[in-house]
Amino acid sequence: MIDNLFFIYCALLSFSGFIIAFYKVLSQEVIGLEVKIGMEKGFDFDTGWE
């Protein structure tokens, strides 16, 4: 019983870590795309990422 609960707990932690990492990468890509669009329209700003 405890082993099953421990396995479920570890699986949930691993999966939530993957989701957080994926969200970070996805949000950086979206922000980078918006920065590119803004720079093409003439806005000038520095994000410090590129």
CHARMM internal coordinates of N, CA and C (Angstrom, degrees):
IC EDIT
DIST 1 N 1 CA 1.4597
DIST 1 CA 1 C 1.5270
ANGL 1 N 1 CA 1 C 110.55
DIST 1 C 2 N 1.3319
ANGL 1 CA 1 C 2 N 116.82
DIHE 1 N 1 CA 1 C 2 N -50.18
DIST 2 N 2 CA 1.4621
ANGL 1 C 2 N 2 CA 120.45
DIHE 1 CA 1 C 2 N 2 CA -179.79
DIST 2 CA 2 C 1.5263
ANGL 2 N 2 CA 2 C 110.55
DIHE 1 C 2 N 2 CA 2 C -64.84
DIST 2 C 3 N 1.3536
ANGL 2 CA 2 C 3 N 116.08
DIHE 2 N 2 CA 2 C 3 N -37.68
DIST 3 N 3 CA 1.4622
ANGL 2 C 3 N 3 CA 119.75
DIHE 2 CA 2 C 3 N 3 CA 179.18
DIST 3 CA 3 C 1.5247
ANGL 3 N 3 CA 3 C 111.12
DIHE 2 C 3 N 3 CA 3 C -62.74
DIST 3 C 4 N 1.3219
ANGL 3 CA 3 C 4 N 116.60
DIHE 3 N 3 CA 3 C 4 N -40.16
DIST 4 N 4 CA 1.4611
ANGL 3 C 4 N 4 CA 120.01
DIHE 3 CA 3 C 4 N 4 CA 178.57
DIST 4 CA 4 C 1.5221
ANGL 4 N 4 CA 4 C 111.07
DIHE 3 C 4 N 4 CA 4 C -65.81
DIST 4 C 5 N 1.3143
ANGL 4 CA 4 C 5 N 116.90
DIHE 4 N 4 CA 4 C 5 N -42.54
DIST 5 N 5 CA 1.4637
ANGL 4 C 5 N 5 CA 120.19
DIHE 4 CA 4 C 5 N 5 CA 178.86
DIST 5 CA 5 C 1.5270
ANGL 5 N 5 CA 5 C 110.85
DIHE 4 C 5 N 5 CA 5 C -64.51
DIST 5 C 6 N 1.3202
ANGL 5 CA 5 C 6 N 116.45
DIHE 5 N 5 CA 5 C 6 N -40.33
DIST 6 N 6 CA 1.4632
ANGL 5 C 6 N 6 CA 120.81
DIHE 5 CA 5 C 6 N 6 CA 178.48
DIST 6 CA 6 C 1.5257
ANGL 6 N 6 CA 6 C 110.50
DIHE 5 C 6 N 6 CA 6 C -63.81
DIST 6 C 7 N 1.3292
ANGL 6 CA 6 C 7 N 116.89
DIHE 6 N 6 CA 6 C 7 N -42.24
DIST 7 N 7 CA 1.4611
ANGL 6 C 7 N 7 CA 121.03
DIHE 6 CA 6 C 7 N 7 CA 178.22
DIST 7 CA 7 C 1.5278
ANGL 7 N 7 CA 7 C 111.21
DIHE 6 C 7 N 7 CA 7 C -62.25
DIST 7 C 8 N 1.3136
ANGL 7 CA 7 C 8 N 116.68
DIHE 7 N 7 CA 7 C 8 N -45.10
DIST 8 N 8 CA 1.4687
ANGL 7 C 8 N 8 CA 120.72
DIHE 7 CA 7 C 8 N 8 CA 179.42
DIST 8 CA 8 C 1.5252
ANGL 8 N 8 CA 8 C 110.43
DIHE 7 C 8 N 8 CA 8 C -63.48
DIST 8 C 9 N 1.3245
ANGL 8 CA 8 C 9 N 116.78
DIHE 8 N 8 CA 8 C 9 N -42.23
DIST 9 N 9 CA 1.4613
ANGL 8 C 9 N 9 CA 121.59
DIHE 8 CA 8 C 9 N 9 CA 178.95
DIST 9 CA 9 C 1.5302
ANGL 9 N 9 CA 9 C 110.88
DIHE 8 C 9 N 9 CA 9 C -61.73
DIST 9 C 10 N 1.3226
ANGL 9 CA 9 C 10 N 116.80
DIHE 9 N 9 CA 9 C 10 N -45.78
DIST 10 N 10 CA 1.4727
ANGL 9 C 10 N 10 CA 120.58
DIHE 9 CA 9 C 10 N 10 CA 179.59
DIST 10 CA 10 C 1.5245
ANGL 10 N 10 CA 10 C 111.18
DIHE 9 C 10 N 10 CA 10 C -65.94
DIST 10 C 11 N 1.3199
ANGL 10 CA 10 C 11 N 117.06
DIHE 10 N 10 CA 10 C 11 N -39.59
DIST 11 N 11 CA 1.4594
ANGL 10 C 11 N 11 CA 120.49
DIHE 10 CA 10 C 11 N 11 CA 179.35
DIST 11 CA 11 C 1.5251
ANGL 11 N 11 CA 11 C 110.62
DIHE 10 C 11 N 11 CA 11 C -64.40
DIST 11 C 12 N 1.3207
ANGL 11 CA 11 C 12 N 117.15
DIHE 11 N 11 CA 11 C 12 N -41.52
DIST 12 N 12 CA 1.4649
ANGL 11 C 12 N 12 CA 120.27
DIHE 11 CA 11 C 12 N 12 CA 178.85
DIST 12 CA 12 C 1.5243
ANGL 12 N 12 CA 12 C 111.40
DIHE 11 C 12 N 12 CA 12 C -65.73
DIST 12 C 13 N 1.3277
ANGL 12 CA 12 C 13 N 117.15
DIHE 12 N 12 CA 12 C 13 N -40.65
DIST 13 N 13 CA 1.4638
ANGL 12 C 13 N 13 CA 119.91
DIHE 12 CA 12 C 13 N 13 CA 177.81
DIST 13 CA 13 C 1.5214
ANGL 13 N 13 CA 13 C 111.37
DIHE 12 C 13 N 13 CA 13 C -64.17
DIST 13 C 14 N 1.3176
ANGL 13 CA 13 C 14 N 117.13
DIHE 13 N 13 CA 13 C 14 N -42.20
DIST 14 N 14 CA 1.4604
ANGL 13 C 14 N 14 CA 120.65
DIHE 13 CA 13 C 14 N 14 CA 179.23
DIST 14 CA 14 C 1.5236
ANGL 14 N 14 CA 14 C 110.50
DIHE 13 C 14 N 14 CA 14 C -63.71
DIST 14 C 15 N 1.3247
ANGL 14 CA 14 C 15 N 116.08
DIHE 14 N 14 CA 14 C 15 N -45.14
DIST 15 N 15 CA 1.4551
ANGL 14 C 15 N 15 CA 119.93
DIHE 14 CA 14 C 15 N 15 CA -178.34
DIST 15 CA 15 C 1.5244
ANGL 15 N 15 CA 15 C 111.19
DIHE 14 C 15 N 15 CA 15 C -66.25
DIST 15 C 16 N 1.3308
ANGL 15 CA 15 C 16 N 117.62
DIHE 15 N 15 CA 15 C 16 N -39.82
DIST 16 N 16 CA 1.4664
ANGL 15 C 16 N 16 CA 119.48
DIHE 15 CA 15 C 16 N 16 CA 179.91
DIST 16 CA 16 C 1.5296
ANGL 16 N 16 CA 16 C 110.35
DIHE 15 C 16 N 16 CA 16 C -67.53
DIST 16 C 17 N 1.3332
ANGL 16 CA 16 C 17 N 117.48
DIHE 16 N 16 CA 16 C 17 N -34.98
DIST 17 N 17 CA 1.4653
ANGL 16 C 17 N 17 CA 119.88
DIHE 16 CA 16 C 17 N 17 CA 175.46
DIST 17 CA 17 C 1.5108
ANGL 17 N 17 CA 17 C 111.47
DIHE 16 C 17 N 17 CA 17 C -63.71
DIST 17 C 18 N 1.3251
ANGL 17 CA 17 C 18 N 116.93
DIHE 17 N 17 CA 17 C 18 N -40.44
DIST 18 N 18 CA 1.4626
ANGL 17 C 18 N 18 CA 120.87
DIHE 17 CA 17 C 18 N 18 CA 177.11
DIST 18 CA 18 C 1.5239
ANGL 18 N 18 CA 18 C 110.82
DIHE 17 C 18 N 18 CA 18 C -63.44
DIST 18 C 19 N 1.3163
ANGL 18 CA 18 C 19 N 117.55
DIHE 18 N 18 CA 18 C 19 N -42.45
DIST 19 N 19 CA 1.4682
ANGL 18 C 19 N 19 CA 121.39
DIHE 18 CA 18 C 19 N 19 CA -179.94
DIST 19 CA 19 C 1.5252
ANGL 19 N 19 CA 19 C 110.57
DIHE 18 C 19 N 19 CA 19 C -63.53
DIST 19 C 20 N 1.3252
ANGL 19 CA 19 C 20 N 117.34
DIHE 19 N 19 CA 19 C 20 N -43.06
DIST 20 N 20 CA 1.4684
ANGL 19 C 20 N 20 CA 120.83
DIHE 19 CA 19 C 20 N 20 CA 179.30
DIST 20 CA 20 C 1.5235
ANGL 20 N 20 CA 20 C 110.67
DIHE 19 C 20 N 20 CA 20 C -63.78
DIST 20 C 21 N 1.3276
ANGL 20 CA 20 C 21 N 117.33
DIHE 20 N 20 CA 20 C 21 N -43.50
DIST 21 N 21 CA 1.4687
ANGL 20 C 21 N 21 CA 120.87
DIHE 20 CA 20 C 21 N 21 CA 179.12
DIST 21 CA 21 C 1.5236
ANGL 21 N 21 CA 21 C 110.65
DIHE 20 C 21 N 21 CA 21 C -64.73
DIST 21 C 22 N 1.3218
ANGL 21 CA 21 C 22 N 117.46
DIHE 21 N 21 CA 21 C 22 N -41.89
DIST 22 N 22 CA 1.4640
ANGL 21 C 22 N 22 CA 121.17
DIHE 21 CA 21 C 22 N 22 CA 179.25
DIST 22 CA 22 C 1.5253
ANGL 22 N 22 CA 22 C 110.66
DIHE 21 C 22 N 22 CA 22 C -64.42
DIST 22 C 23 N 1.3292
ANGL 22 CA 22 C 23 N 117.46
DIHE 22 N 22 CA 22 C 23 N -41.04
DIST 23 N 23 CA 1.4599
ANGL 22 C 23 N 23 CA 121.53
DIHE 22 CA 22 C 23 N 23 CA 178.24
DIST 23 CA 23 C 1.5261
ANGL 23 N 23 CA 23 C 110.69
DIHE 22 C 23 N 23 CA 23 C -62.72
DIST 23 C 24 N 1.3301
ANGL 23 CA 23 C 24 N 117.62
DIHE 23 N 23 CA 23 C 24 N -39.67
DIST 24 N 24 CA 1.4628
ANGL 23 C 24 N 24 CA 121.58
DIHE 23 CA 23 C 24 N 24 CA 179.10
DIST 24 CA 24 C 1.5212
ANGL 24 N 24 CA 24 C 110.56
DIHE 23 C 24 N 24 CA 24 C -62.48
DIST 24 C 25 N 1.3304
ANGL 24 CA 24 C 25 N 116.83
DIHE 24 N 24 CA 24 C 25 N -47.22
DIST 25 N 25 CA 1.4612
ANGL 24 C 25 N 25 CA 120.74
DIHE 24 CA 24 C 25 N 25 CA 179.98
DIST 25 CA 25 C 1.5223
ANGL 25 N 25 CA 25 C 110.16
DIHE 24 C 25 N 25 CA 25 C -63.96
DIST 25 C 26 N 1.3157
ANGL 25 CA 25 C 26 N 116.70
DIHE 25 N 25 CA 25 C 26 N -44.38
DIST 26 N 26 CA 1.4608
ANGL 25 C 26 N 26 CA 120.75
DIHE 25 CA 25 C 26 N 26 CA -179.09
DIST 26 CA 26 C 1.5206
ANGL 26 N 26 CA 26 C 111.26
DIHE 25 C 26 N 26 CA 26 C -63.78
DIST 26 C 27 N 1.3212
ANGL 26 CA 26 C 27 N 118.01
DIHE 26 N 26 CA 26 C 27 N -42.27
DIST 27 N 27 CA 1.4630
ANGL 26 C 27 N 27 CA 120.28
DIHE 26 CA 26 C 27 N 27 CA -179.08
DIST 27 CA 27 C 1.5290
ANGL 27 N 27 CA 27 C 110.88
DIHE 26 C 27 N 27 CA 27 C -67.79
DIST 27 C 28 N 1.3367
ANGL 27 CA 27 C 28 N 118.00
DIHE 27 N 27 CA 27 C 28 N -35.74
DIST 28 N 28 CA 1.4649
ANGL 27 C 28 N 28 CA 119.61
DIHE 27 CA 27 C 28 N 28 CA 176.89
DIST 28 CA 28 C 1.5214
ANGL 28 N 28 CA 28 C 110.76
DIHE 27 C 28 N 28 CA 28 C -65.38
DIST 28 C 29 N 1.3358
ANGL 28 CA 28 C 29 N 117.04
DIHE 28 N 28 CA 28 C 29 N -38.64
DIST 29 N 29 CA 1.4598
ANGL 28 C 29 N 29 CA 120.27
DIHE 28 CA 28 C 29 N 29 CA 178.27
DIST 29 CA 29 C 1.5297
ANGL 29 N 29 CA 29 C 110.71
DIHE 28 C 29 N 29 CA 29 C -64.94
DIST 29 C 30 N 1.3221
ANGL 29 CA 29 C 30 N 117.01
DIHE 29 N 29 CA 29 C 30 N -42.60
DIST 30 N 30 CA 1.4660
ANGL 29 C 30 N 30 CA 120.67
DIHE 29 CA 29 C 30 N 30 CA -179.69
DIST 30 CA 30 C 1.5216
ANGL 30 N 30 CA 30 C 110.24
DIHE 29 C 30 N 30 CA 30 C -65.92
DIST 30 C 31 N 1.3210
ANGL 30 CA 30 C 31 N 117.59
DIHE 30 N 30 CA 30 C 31 N -43.62
DIST 31 N 31 CA 1.4630
ANGL 30 C 31 N 31 CA 120.72
DIHE 30 CA 30 C 31 N 31 CA 178.77
DIST 31 CA 31 C 1.5230
ANGL 31 N 31 CA 31 C 110.23
DIHE 30 C 31 N 31 CA 31 C -64.07
DIST 31 C 32 N 1.3401
ANGL 31 CA 31 C 32 N 116.88
DIHE 31 N 31 CA 31 C 32 N -41.39
DIST 32 N 32 CA 1.4648
ANGL 31 C 32 N 32 CA 120.21
DIHE 31 CA 31 C 32 N 32 CA 177.20
DIST 32 CA 32 C 1.5193
ANGL 32 N 32 CA 32 C 111.75
DIHE 31 C 32 N 32 CA 32 C -61.07
DIST 32 C 33 N 1.3256
ANGL 32 CA 32 C 33 N 117.00
DIHE 32 N 32 CA 32 C 33 N -39.78
DIST 33 N 33 CA 1.4635
ANGL 32 C 33 N 33 CA 121.06
DIHE 32 CA 32 C 33 N 33 CA 178.12
DIST 33 CA 33 C 1.5249
ANGL 33 N 33 CA 33 C 110.83
DIHE 32 C 33 N 33 CA 33 C -65.90
DIST 33 C 34 N 1.3263
ANGL 33 CA 33 C 34 N 117.43
DIHE 33 N 33 CA 33 C 34 N -41.86
DIST 34 N 34 CA 1.4625
ANGL 33 C 34 N 34 CA 120.43
DIHE 33 CA 33 C 34 N 34 CA 178.89
DIST 34 CA 34 C 1.5245
ANGL 34 N 34 CA 34 C 111.23
DIHE 33 C 34 N 34 CA 34 C -66.69
DIST 34 C 35 N 1.3297
ANGL 34 CA 34 C 35 N 117.05
DIHE 34 N 34 CA 34 C 35 N -36.44
DIST 35 N 35 CA 1.4674
ANGL 34 C 35 N 35 CA 120.56
DIHE 34 CA 34 C 35 N 35 CA 176.72
DIST 35 CA 35 C 1.5219
ANGL 35 N 35 CA 35 C 109.77
DIHE 34 C 35 N 35 CA 35 C -63.89
DIST 35 C 36 N 1.3294
ANGL 35 CA 35 C 36 N 116.47
DIHE 35 N 35 CA 35 C 36 N -42.88
DIST 36 N 36 CA 1.4695
ANGL 35 C 36 N 36 CA 120.70
DIHE 35 CA 35 C 36 N 36 CA 179.53
DIST 36 CA 36 C 1.5260
ANGL 36 N 36 CA 36 C 110.70
DIHE 35 C 36 N 36 CA 36 C -62.21
DIST 36 C 37 N 1.3198
ANGL 36 CA 36 C 37 N 117.14
DIHE 36 N 36 CA 36 C 37 N -43.98
DIST 37 N 37 CA 1.4695
ANGL 36 C 37 N 37 CA 121.00
DIHE 36 CA 36 C 37 N 37 CA 178.85
DIST 37 CA 37 C 1.5260
ANGL 37 N 37 CA 37 C 110.01
DIHE 36 C 37 N 37 CA 37 C -63.34
DIST 37 C 38 N 1.3293
ANGL 37 CA 37 C 38 N 116.71
DIHE 37 N 37 CA 37 C 38 N -42.67
DIST 38 N 38 CA 1.4643
ANGL 37 C 38 N 38 CA 120.13
DIHE 37 CA 37 C 38 N 38 CA 179.08
DIST 38 CA 38 C 1.5177
ANGL 38 N 38 CA 38 C 112.24
DIHE 37 C 38 N 38 CA 38 C -63.78
DIST 38 C 39 N 1.3301
ANGL 38 CA 38 C 39 N 117.10
DIHE 38 N 38 CA 38 C 39 N -39.44
DIST 39 N 39 CA 1.4611
ANGL 38 C 39 N 39 CA 119.87
DIHE 38 CA 38 C 39 N 39 CA 179.68
DIST 39 CA 39 C 1.5229
ANGL 39 N 39 CA 39 C 110.96
DIHE 38 C 39 N 39 CA 39 C -69.21
DIST 39 C 40 N 1.3374
ANGL 39 CA 39 C 40 N 116.96
DIHE 39 N 39 CA 39 C 40 N -33.41
DIST 40 N 40 CA 1.4622
ANGL 39 C 40 N 40 CA 119.81
DIHE 39 CA 39 C 40 N 40 CA 176.39
DIST 40 CA 40 C 1.5233
ANGL 40 N 40 CA 40 C 111.10
DIHE 39 C 40 N 40 CA 40 C -67.34
DIST 40 C 41 N 1.3277
ANGL 40 CA 40 C 41 N 117.58
DIHE 40 N 40 CA 40 C 41 N -28.89
DIST 41 N 41 CA 1.4615
ANGL 40 C 41 N 41 CA 121.15
DIHE 40 CA 40 C 41 N 41 CA 179.18
DIST 41 CA 41 C 1.5168
ANGL 41 N 41 CA 41 C 112.27
DIHE 40 C 41 N 41 CA 41 C -85.76
DIST 41 C 42 N 1.3259
ANGL 41 CA 41 C 42 N 117.64
DIHE 41 N 41 CA 41 C 42 N -3.43
DIST 42 N 42 CA 1.4536
ANGL 41 C 42 N 42 CA 120.23
DIHE 41 CA 41 C 42 N 42 CA 175.15
DIST 42 CA 42 C 1.5071
ANGL 42 N 42 CA 42 C 115.58
DIHE 41 C 42 N 42 CA 42 C 108.55
DIST 42 C 43 N 1.3226
ANGL 42 CA 42 C 43 N 118.18
DIHE 42 N 42 CA 42 C 43 N -3.00
DIST 43 N 43 CA 1.4616
ANGL 42 C 43 N 43 CA 120.00
DIHE 42 CA 42 C 43 N 43 CA 176.66
DIST 43 CA 43 C 1.5250
ANGL 43 N 43 CA 43 C 108.87
DIHE 42 C 43 N 43 CA 43 C -77.23
DIST 43 C 44 N 1.3293
ANGL 43 CA 43 C 44 N 116.49
DIHE 43 N 43 CA 43 C 44 N 143.41
DIST 44 N 44 CA 1.4564
ANGL 43 C 44 N 44 CA 120.49
DIHE 43 CA 43 C 44 N 44 CA -179.84
DIST 44 CA 44 C 1.5202
ANGL 44 N 44 CA 44 C 108.86
DIHE 43 C 44 N 44 CA 44 C -124.71
DIST 44 C 45 N 1.3053
ANGL 44 CA 44 C 45 N 116.37
DIHE 44 N 44 CA 44 C 45 N 116.89
DIST 45 N 45 CA 1.4568
ANGL 44 C 45 N 45 CA 121.25
DIHE 44 CA 44 C 45 N 45 CA 176.20
DIST 45 CA 45 C 1.5210
ANGL 45 N 45 CA 45 C 108.37
DIHE 44 C 45 N 45 CA 45 C -153.36
DIST 45 C 46 N 1.3223
ANGL 45 CA 45 C 46 N 115.57
DIHE 45 N 45 CA 45 C 46 N 156.43
DIST 46 N 46 CA 1.4609
ANGL 45 C 46 N 46 CA 121.65
DIHE 45 CA 45 C 46 N 46 CA -176.51
DIST 46 CA 46 C 1.5213
ANGL 46 N 46 CA 46 C 109.05
DIHE 45 C 46 N 46 CA 46 C -115.58
DIST 46 C 47 N 1.3468
ANGL 46 CA 46 C 47 N 116.81
DIHE 46 N 46 CA 46 C 47 N 123.39
DIST 47 N 47 CA 1.4600
ANGL 46 C 47 N 47 CA 120.85
DIHE 46 CA 46 C 47 N 47 CA 179.05
DIST 47 CA 47 C 1.5186
ANGL 47 N 47 CA 47 C 111.84
DIHE 46 C 47 N 47 CA 47 C -92.26
DIST 47 C 48 N 1.3207
ANGL 47 CA 47 C 48 N 117.40
DIHE 47 N 47 CA 47 C 48 N -20.66
DIST 48 N 48 CA 1.4517
ANGL 47 C 48 N 48 CA 120.93
DIHE 47 CA 47 C 48 N 48 CA -178.01
DIST 48 CA 48 C 1.5116
ANGL 48 N 48 CA 48 C 113.62
DIHE 47 C 48 N 48 CA 48 C 81.97
DIST 48 C 49 N 1.3397
ANGL 48 CA 48 C 49 N 118.82
DIHE 48 N 48 CA 48 C 49 N 4.69
DIST 49 N 49 CA 1.4618
ANGL 48 C 49 N 49 CA 121.89
DIHE 48 CA 48 C 49 N 49 CA -178.70
DIST 49 CA 49 C 1.5141
ANGL 49 N 49 CA 49 C 112.36
DIHE 48 C 49 N 49 CA 49 C -95.57
DIST 49 C 50 N 1.3249
ANGL 49 CA 49 C 50 N 117.31
DIHE 49 N 49 CA 49 C 50 N -25.09
DIST 50 N 50 CA 1.4644
ANGL 49 C 50 N 50 CA 119.01
DIHE 49 CA 49 C 50 N 50 CA -172.15
DIST 50 CA 50 C 1.4982
ANGL 50 N 50 CA 50 C 111.60
DIHE 49 C 50 N 50 CA 50 C -111.74
END
COOR INIT
IC SEED 1 N 1 CA 1 C
IC BUILD
